[in-house]
Amino acid sequence: MNNEAQTPIPMSFAILRNTHEVFRSSISLMSDMLERGELHKFRQEWGNYQRCRRTHLSMEDGAVFPLLDEIGSGAISEAGLAQEHVVDLQNAERVGNASTSEETAQAFETWKKHQLEHLAHEEKVMGPLTMKTSATPEGRGQVVHDTLLLPALEHGDFDWYLAFTIERLTAFGTTNQPPNVAVRVYAWGLQHAATPAEWSEWKEIVRSNTSEEIWDEMVTQFQIDGDGKIKD
């Protein structure tokens, strides 16, 4: 069999998709913390979640949503994804303002239900549209760089977001991917959406927040220690 045919293609939009899996892992952790009455730990994880989500939203609101809406003839607007973000933030505010364990648990359950439904809804609507942004993986990498990453960098918290995401993918993987695959899919997609200068910095963040075994595998099989693929 042709080895080249077996090589997966880089998926730069995994920057969005696998972050959803980080969110799911975090939601599961927070549910367990509340069940054990660990409110202090919950609030720490809640803060991490919201910090990560702010960077994620900077890639969607005003950035990828308008692009996919144009490509999909209004599909994003019709699905009401931006309005779901508004509801999410309103629900999250109630969690943040809760003063007791009972109030926090009640507000969290409302937020959790909506948030998980929203993540699944986004994936269903956005997934097929991302493949229409360009006919090639290289072209989609350029789209992700220009449409997602530049707004995220302007947001100003990207390095922390990247470290947190890689750490959590290393710890938990995704619903359908073991940690080594989950990290590779994300990091390889990012490499193909980064300039050489950007990737020179970001690959060190990836390396510092994953395991030596996963890093070595990505270097050997996917040349993750090479240059970013987007022209400066």
Contacts in CASP RR format, 6 or more apart in sequence:
PFRMAT RR
TARGET T0000
AUTHOR 0000-0000-0000
METHOD contacts of the structure
MODEL  1
MNNEAQTPIPMSFAILRNTHEVFRSSISLMSDMLERGELHKFRQEWGNYQ
RCRRTHLSMEDGAVFPLLDEIGSGAISEAGLAQEHVVDLQNAERVGNAST
SEETAQAFETWKKHQLEHLAHEEKVMGPLTMKTSATPEGRGQVVHDTLLL
PALEHGDFDWYLAFTIERLTAFGTTNQPPNVAVRVYAWGLQHAATPAEWS
EWKEIVRSNTSEEIWDEMVTQFQIDGDGKIKD
9 137 0 8 1.000
10 137 0 8 1.000
10 141 0 8 1.000
10 188 0 8 1.000
10 189 0 8 1.000
10 191 0 8 1.000
10 192 0 8 1.000
11 17 0 8 1.000
11 137 0 8 1.000
11 140 0 8 1.000
11 185 0 8 1.000
11 188 0 8 1.000
11 189 0 8 1.000
12 137 0 8 1.000
12 140 0 8 1.000
12 141 0 8 1.000
12 143 0 8 1.000
12 144 0 8 1.000
12 145 0 8 1.000
12 189 0 8 1.000
12 190 0 8 1.000
12 192 0 8 1.000
12 193 0 8 1.000
13 127 0 8 1.000
13 130 0 8 1.000
13 140 0 8 1.000
13 144 0 8 1.000
14 185 0 8 1.000
14 186 0 8 1.000
14 189 0 8 1.000
15 59 0 8 1.000
15 144 0 8 1.000
15 148 0 8 1.000
15 149 0 8 1.000
15 186 0 8 1.000
15 189 0 8 1.000
15 190 0 8 1.000
15 193 0 8 1.000
16 56 0 8 1.000
16 59 0 8 1.000
16 60 0 8 1.000
16 64 0 8 1.000
16 126 0 8 1.000
16 130 0 8 1.000
16 148 0 8 1.000
17 123 0 8 1.000
17 127 0 8 1.000
18 165 0 8 1.000
18 169 0 8 1.000
18 174 0 8 1.000
18 182 0 8 1.000
18 185 0 8 1.000
18 186 0 8 1.000
19 52 0 8 1.000
19 56 0 8 1.000
19 165 0 8 1.000
20 119 0 8 1.000
20 122 0 8 1.000
20 123 0 8 1.000
21 169 0 8 1.000
21 172 0 8 1.000
21 173 0 8 1.000
21 174 0 8 1.000
21 175 0 8 1.000
21 177 0 8 1.000
21 182 0 8 1.000
22 52 0 8 1.000
22 164 0 8 1.000
22 165 0 8 1.000
22 168 0 8 1.000
22 169 0 8 1.000
22 172 0 8 1.000
23 49 0 8 1.000
23 52 0 8 1.000
23 53 0 8 1.000
23 56 0 8 1.000
23 115 0 8 1.000
23 119 0 8 1.000
24 116 0 8 1.000
24 119 0 8 1.000
24 174 0 8 1.000
24 175 0 8 1.000
25 168 0 8 1.000
25 171 0 8 1.000
25 172 0 8 1.000
25 173 0 8 1.000
26 45 0 8 1.000
26 48 0 8 1.000
26 49 0 8 1.000
26 52 0 8 1.000
26 168 0 8 1.000
27 49 0 8 1.000
27 112 0 8 1.000
27 115 0 8 1.000
27 116 0 8 1.000
29 45 0 8 1.000
30 42 0 8 1.000
30 45 0 8 1.000
30 46 0 8 1.000
30 49 0 8 1.000
30 108 0 8 1.000
30 112 0 8 1.000
31 108 0 8 1.000
31 112 0 8 1.000
33 39 0 8 1.000
33 41 0 8 1.000
33 42 0 8 1.000
33 45 0 8 1.000
34 42 0 8 1.000
34 101 0 8 1.000
34 104 0 8 1.000
34 105 0 8 1.000
34 108 0 8 1.000
37 101 0 8 1.000
39 101 0 8 1.000
39 104 0 8 1.000
42 104 0 8 1.000
42 108 0 8 1.000
46 95 0 8 1.000
46 96 0 8 1.000
48 164 0 8 1.000
50 92 0 8 1.000
51 157 0 8 1.000
51 160 0 8 1.000
51 161 0 8 1.000
51 164 0 8 1.000
52 161 0 8 1.000
52 164 0 8 1.000
52 165 0 8 1.000
54 155 0 8 1.000
54 157 0 8 1.000
55 152 0 8 1.000
55 155 0 8 1.000
55 156 0 8 1.000
55 157 0 8 1.000
55 158 0 8 1.000
55 160 0 8 1.000
55 161 0 8 1.000
56 161 0 8 1.000
57 85 0 8 1.000
58 151 0 8 1.000
58 152 0 8 1.000
58 154 0 8 1.000
58 155 0 8 1.000
59 148 0 8 1.000
59 149 0 8 1.000
59 151 0 8 1.000
59 152 0 8 1.000
60 81 0 8 1.000
60 85 0 8 1.000
61 82 0 8 1.000
61 85 0 8 1.000
62 151 0 8 1.000
63 147 0 8 1.000
63 148 0 8 1.000
63 151 0 8 1.000
64 126 0 8 1.000
64 147 0 8 1.000
64 148 0 8 1.000
65 76 0 8 1.000
65 81 0 8 1.000
65 82 0 8 1.000
66 76 0 8 1.000
67 133 0 8 1.000
67 143 0 8 1.000
67 147 0 8 1.000
68 75 0 8 1.000
68 76 0 8 1.000
68 126 0 8 1.000
68 129 0 8 1.000
68 130 0 8 1.000
68 133 0 8 1.000
69 75 0 8 1.000
69 76 0 8 1.000
69 77 0 8 1.000
71 129 0 8 1.000
71 132 0 8 1.000
71 133 0 8 1.000
72 129 0 8 1.000
72 132 0 8 1.000
75 125 0 8 1.000
75 129 0 8 1.000
76 82 0 8 1.000
76 125 0 8 1.000
76 126 0 8 1.000
76 129 0 8 1.000
79 121 0 8 1.000
79 125 0 8 1.000
81 118 0 8 1.000
81 121 0 8 1.000
81 122 0 8 1.000
81 125 0 8 1.000
81 126 0 8 1.000
84 114 0 8 1.000
84 118 0 8 1.000
84 121 0 8 1.000
84 122 0 8 1.000
85 118 0 8 1.000
87 114 0 8 1.000
88 111 0 8 1.000
88 114 0 8 1.000
88 115 0 8 1.000
88 118 0 8 1.000
91 107 0 8 1.000
91 110 0 8 1.000
91 111 0 8 1.000
91 114 0 8 1.000
91 115 0 8 1.000
92 111 0 8 1.000
94 107 0 8 1.000
94 110 0 8 1.000
94 111 0 8 1.000
95 104 0 8 1.000
95 107 0 8 1.000
95 108 0 8 1.000
95 111 0 8 1.000
96 104 0 8 1.000
96 107 0 8 1.000
97 107 0 8 1.000
98 104 0 8 1.000
98 106 0 8 1.000
98 107 0 8 1.000
98 108 0 8 1.000
130 140 0 8 1.000
131 140 0 8 1.000
133 139 0 8 1.000
133 140 0 8 1.000
133 143 0 8 1.000
133 147 0 8 1.000
134 140 0 8 1.000
134 141 0 8 1.000
134 142 0 8 1.000
134 143 0 8 1.000
137 192 0 8 1.000
138 192 0 8 1.000
138 229 0 8 1.000
141 189 0 8 1.000
141 192 0 8 1.000
141 193 0 8 1.000
141 229 0 8 1.000
141 230 0 8 1.000
142 193 0 8 1.000
142 230 0 8 1.000
144 189 0 8 1.000
144 193 0 8 1.000
145 193 0 8 1.000
145 194 0 8 1.000
145 195 0 8 1.000
145 230 0 8 1.000
148 193 0 8 1.000
149 158 0 8 1.000
149 193 0 8 1.000
149 194 0 8 1.000
149 198 0 8 1.000
152 158 0 8 1.000
152 161 0 8 1.000
159 201 0 8 1.000
159 202 0 8 1.000
159 205 0 8 1.000
162 190 0 8 1.000
162 202 0 8 1.000
162 205 0 8 1.000
162 206 0 8 1.000
162 209 0 8 1.000
163 205 0 8 1.000
163 208 0 8 1.000
163 209 0 8 1.000
164 209 0 8 1.000
165 186 0 8 1.000
166 183 0 8 1.000
166 186 0 8 1.000
166 187 0 8 1.000
166 205 0 8 1.000
166 206 0 8 1.000
166 209 0 8 1.000
166 210 0 8 1.000
167 209 0 8 1.000
167 210 0 8 1.000
169 179 0 8 1.000
169 182 0 8 1.000
169 183 0 8 1.000
169 186 0 8 1.000
169 210 0 8 1.000
170 179 0 8 1.000
170 182 0 8 1.000
170 183 0 8 1.000
170 209 0 8 1.000
170 210 0 8 1.000
170 211 0 8 1.000
170 214 0 8 1.000
171 179 0 8 1.000
172 179 0 8 1.000
173 179 0 8 1.000
173 181 0 8 1.000
173 182 0 8 1.000
173 183 0 8 1.000
174 182 0 8 1.000
177 185 0 8 1.000
179 211 0 8 1.000
179 214 0 8 1.000
180 213 0 8 1.000
180 214 0 8 1.000
180 217 0 8 1.000
183 206 0 8 1.000
183 210 0 8 1.000
183 214 0 8 1.000
183 218 0 8 1.000
184 214 0 8 1.000
184 217 0 8 1.000
184 218 0 8 1.000
184 221 0 8 1.000
184 222 0 8 1.000
184 224 0 8 1.000
187 203 0 8 1.000
187 206 0 8 1.000
187 210 0 8 1.000
187 218 0 8 1.000
187 224 0 8 1.000
188 218 0 8 1.000
188 222 0 8 1.000
188 224 0 8 1.000
190 199 0 8 1.000
190 202 0 8 1.000
190 206 0 8 1.000
191 199 0 8 1.000
191 202 0 8 1.000
191 203 0 8 1.000
191 224 0 8 1.000
191 226 0 8 1.000
191 228 0 8 1.000
191 229 0 8 1.000
192 228 0 8 1.000
192 229 0 8 1.000
192 230 0 8 1.000
193 229 0 8 1.000
193 230 0 8 1.000
194 202 0 8 1.000
194 228 0 8 1.000
194 229 0 8 1.000
194 230 0 8 1.000
195 228 0 8 1.000
195 230 0 8 1.000
195 231 0 8 1.000
195 232 0 8 1.000
196 227 0 8 1.000
196 228 0 8 1.000
196 232 0 8 1.000
197 232 0 8 1.000
198 228 0 8 1.000
198 230 0 8 1.000
199 226 0 8 1.000
199 227 0 8 1.000
199 228 0 8 1.000
199 229 0 8 1.000
200 227 0 8 1.000
200 228 0 8 1.000
203 224 0 8 1.000
203 225 0 8 1.000
203 226 0 8 1.000
206 215 0 8 1.000
206 224 0 8 1.000
207 215 0 8 1.000
215 224 0 8 1.000
218 224 0 8 1.000
219 225 0 8 1.000
END
